[in-house]
Amino acid sequence: MVKPQRLNYGDRVGVIAPAGPPVEEELKRGLGVLRSIGLNPVLGAHVFNQNLTFSYLAASDEARLEDLHCMFLDPCIKAVFCARGGYGTARLAPNLDYSILRCNPKVFWGYSDITYLHTAIHKYSNLVTFHGPMVASDLGRTPINNETTLSLRQLFIPENIICRYPEFPFISIQDGKAEGVLVGGNLTVLADGMGTDFELNTDGRILFLEEIDEPAYRIDAMLLQLQFAGKFEHVKGVILGDFNLKASERDESQNVLRQFFNPYKFPVLQGFPAGHCAPNYGIPLGTRVYLDATARFLQIEAGVK
């Protein structure tokens, strides 16, 4: 996997909306956060365009794809941040020019629906990307979580990310140790990709999963879909992020996770604060990770060079 260059203070960075439309006030606050850490954000040409056919899309597929291509082609832009998730990146994946990204490696940052692009870019561009808090929906929150903002520090300093209990609320569902390339993201989006040209490859890898507000039976169904697709046959280990469960679903969903992974022999560590949660830590996908579920410890290789 190719790592993008680290960022420097004063760098121009692109902000695009490849999925749903951002709330303008939230986006403005998020842009302010990027400026506060020394970056100079530049909006894509179509970020505030309205899709006249589908209100859940930020702009037409062609316009959203154009913004993504333009940001990677512009040599003055050093990173590409997504404004928000929602839905829509699956519509872009078949027409994305992966050679542009492969020949112009840059930081690509986002999560949730952006998972579809992470998986596609890994497969066809061989580029390390970042599962991290988005400009409008995370950095634009009030009040902003300081730890969420601090996770952007990894883009400036190429050092390994070390996470251990009790600083992180880890729970070991299955003890053991493993090492491999980190892949994954949002459970719903990964399940949607099964059987497509953008299906996730988990062989010999460490799989990260996160979700939000899904009832226990839906988590069960999506895990089964990954299981039936063979995604747990050769995986080295699993890291579970925050599933942001409703109080009424928490116990049942926890039982689903424990019972599902119980027959497997690979380590499973739960409670990494990444995804639809606060704080929302950014993590590089496509780098190597060392997982020790017994000691409740993670070490993730730096995602920039």
Disulfide bonds with the S-S distance in Angstrom:
none
